[in-house]
């Protein structure tokens, strides 16, 4: 029995790359807005590594004195 797989087309690869680029731009925009709203925040506070979301929220909670729920609300507003 043979299994056939199809390679992603060039169009799909470009689309995926564009989405990642757009996502990075959106994240940078959100970081900028947070830094405007909370002048005490630094790039290190907003550093996000994949799989480390809770760690970032912990840093923000400590720095801003906000609860996790308050931070989620702030993020939704941005």
C-alpha positions as CSV (number, residue, x, y, z in Angstrom):
1,X,0.0,0.0,0.0
2,X,1.4,3.4,-1.0
3,X,0.6,6.7,0.8
4,X,0.7,9.8,-1.1
5,X,1.4,13.1,0.5
6,X,1.3,16.5,-1.2
7,X,3.9,19.1,-0.6
8,X,2.6,22.5,0.4
9,X,2.3,24.8,-2.5
10,X,4.4,27.9,-2.7
11,X,1.2,30.0,-2.2
12,X,0.5,28.3,1.1
13,X,4.0,28.8,2.3
14,X,3.8,32.5,1.5
15,X,0.4,32.8,3.2
16,X,1.8,31.1,6.4
17,X,4.8,33.4,6.4
18,X,2.6,36.5,5.9
19,X,0.5,35.4,8.9
20,X,3.5,35.0,11.1
21,X,4.8,38.4,10.1
22,X,1.4,40.0,10.7
23,X,1.2,38.2,14.1
24,X,4.6,39.5,15.1
25,X,3.5,43.0,14.0
26,X,0.4,42.7,16.1
27,X,2.3,41.6,19.1
28,X,4.8,44.4,18.8
29,X,1.9,46.9,18.5
30,X,0.3,45.5,21.7
31,X,3.6,45.7,23.5
32,X,3.9,49.4,22.4
33,X,0.4,50.1,23.7
34,X,1.1,48.4,27.0
35,X,4.3,50.4,27.4
36,X,2.4,53.6,26.7
37,X,-0.3,52.7,29.3
38,X,2.2,51.5,31.9
39,X,5.5,53.5,31.6
40,X,7.2,51.2,34.1
41,X,7.2,48.2,31.7
42,X,10.3,47.3,29.9
43,X,11.0,45.0,26.9
44,X,12.1,42.3,29.3
45,X,8.8,42.5,31.1
46,X,7.0,41.9,27.8
47,X,9.3,39.2,26.5
48,X,7.1,36.3,25.4
49,X,8.6,32.9,24.6
50,X,6.3,30.2,23.2
51,X,5.0,28.1,26.0
52,X,6.0,30.7,28.6
53,X,2.8,32.8,28.6
54,X,2.1,32.2,32.3
55,X,5.7,33.3,33.1
56,X,5.1,36.6,31.2
57,X,1.8,37.1,33.1
58,X,3.6,36.5,36.3
59,X,6.2,39.1,35.6
60,X,3.5,41.6,34.6
61,X,1.4,40.8,37.7
62,X,4.4,41.5,40.0
63,X,5.5,44.6,38.2
64,X,2.1,46.2,37.9
65,X,0.4,44.8,41.0
66,X,-2.5,43.5,39.0
67,X,-4.4,40.3,39.2
68,X,-4.4,37.8,36.4
69,X,-8.0,38.7,35.6
70,X,-7.2,42.4,35.5
71,X,-4.3,41.7,33.1
72,X,-6.5,39.6,30.8
73,X,-9.1,42.5,30.8
74,X,-6.3,45.0,29.9
75,X,-5.1,42.7,27.1
76,X,-8.6,42.4,25.7
77,X,-9.0,46.2,25.7
78,X,-5.8,46.8,23.6
